[in-house]
Amino acid sequence: MKFIVNGGGKLNGEITIKGSKNAATKMIVASLLTDEECVFENFPRIGDAEITSELCQAIGAEIALNGSTLSIKTPKIKNYRVVPLDLSKNNRIPILTLGPLLSRMGKAEIPFLGGDQIGYRPVDIHLEALKLMGAKIETADGFFVASATDGLKGAKINLRYPSVGATENVILAAVLAKGRTIVKNAAIEPEITDLIKMLQDMGAIIGLGADRTIYINGVKKLRGTKYRVLPDRNEAVSFACLAVAAKGNKIKVKGAVHDHLITFLNELRRVGGDYRIESDGIVFWRPDSLSAIEIETDTHPGFMTDWQQPFTILLTQANGVSIIHETVYENRFDYIKDLNFMGANIKVFSKCLGELPCRFNGEGYPHSAVISGPAPLYGKRVKVPDLRAGIAHLIAALIAQGESVLEGVEQIDRGYEKIDERLQSLGADIKRIA
């Protein structure tokens, strides 16, 4: 599948963001904790959600999808071995099924992780936490084999890094565990807070403390819920960057939540973009030329790592030399070579070009980028390597002069529902070719 994009045109109008990929996929996994029905509104029709649904069905879930409403019920766990294996090659969700499976079955077999090739995502943080809760975990034939014959138990867990996935894993494991779990140095992203709210509605007891601390008192049983998936903040940022990348665009992003975007909005204004908060969304535009700035990615409430790819496109159009220091993933600049092919002037370094303490200091990973601009972009044929790089490719193609061909757009479909049709409503010249 590929997109044919004729760039350089002005984009104006309204676009509505869909339900969050990072929330929806975790919520349907959380539904495995109960044998009652869960109903999710504003559910995104995207590749990762489809893969996660298939994974849950393989475990025993019954799923019905009607428009943007998904109903899921898992009266019985039929398979504690997460299969088919090929699902895990495209999705990192399987590791999060450990908690629900251990809680309901006392055992689980989970395939090794797949997903975007954006850097090594160690799962030892997940496994160490679950072991503290009483799980026994070994590896065999490409699987993590886990058991908790006496059930999971509450524990004091101090994560060495505020990993989103590890935090979610502990929460899912702890809500039905015996006793109290205290998680320190936890991730506090909006999607995690929303997952907590959903689990509370199901009957869980979860408290948020100061300094990244989460308190969970295990309960015996959870009930079903009806819950609305929060809007996708990554979509909001992508469309905002598209609006500001070329002067003359003015895009209202309906459903964008101010609270989720505070850090991004500050950086957008620093670079020279502007916005106006309205009751049902945020309007973005570019009033004048853009200025170079320095950015460091960080865990929430810092500048999200998933925002640096679309923001890089803005920086290619800014006057001066900008710097991005990536501190979350060590190998997230593979897409830069394609941007340079399209006319950008970006160099990548292994040095830490920033002030934040960085786990990759001295490790030789290419995790700092120096961007010189403004640089006119020109349409080219490129292959999308992963989801977040893919949206950067697409924004670049939309502001570039001439025709671009983006191959492998299934990667973009993983996180953006019908992105071509929605962009067409703004005036974009984009066609999907099988």
Secondary structure, DSSP 8 states (H G I E B T S, - for coil): -EEEEEE----EEEEE--B-HHHHHHHHHHGGG-SS-EEEES----HHHHHHHHHHHHHT-EEEEETTEEEEE-SS---SB---GGGGGG-SGGGGGHHHHHHHHSEEEEE------SS----HHHHHHHHHTT-EEEEETTEEEEE-TT--B--EEE-SS--HHHHHHHHHHHTTSBSEEEEES----HHHHHHHHHHHHTT-EEEE-SSS-EEEE--S----EEEE--B-HHHHHHHHHHHHHSTT-EEEEET--GGGSHHHHHHHHHHT-EEEEETTEEEEE--S-EE--EEEB-STTSB-GGGHHHHHHHHHTEEEEEEEE--S-SS--TTHHHHHHTT-EEEEESS--SSS--TTTTTT---EEEEEE----B--EEE--SHHHHHHHHHHHHHSBEEEEEE-THHHHTTSTTHHHHHHTTT-EEEEE-
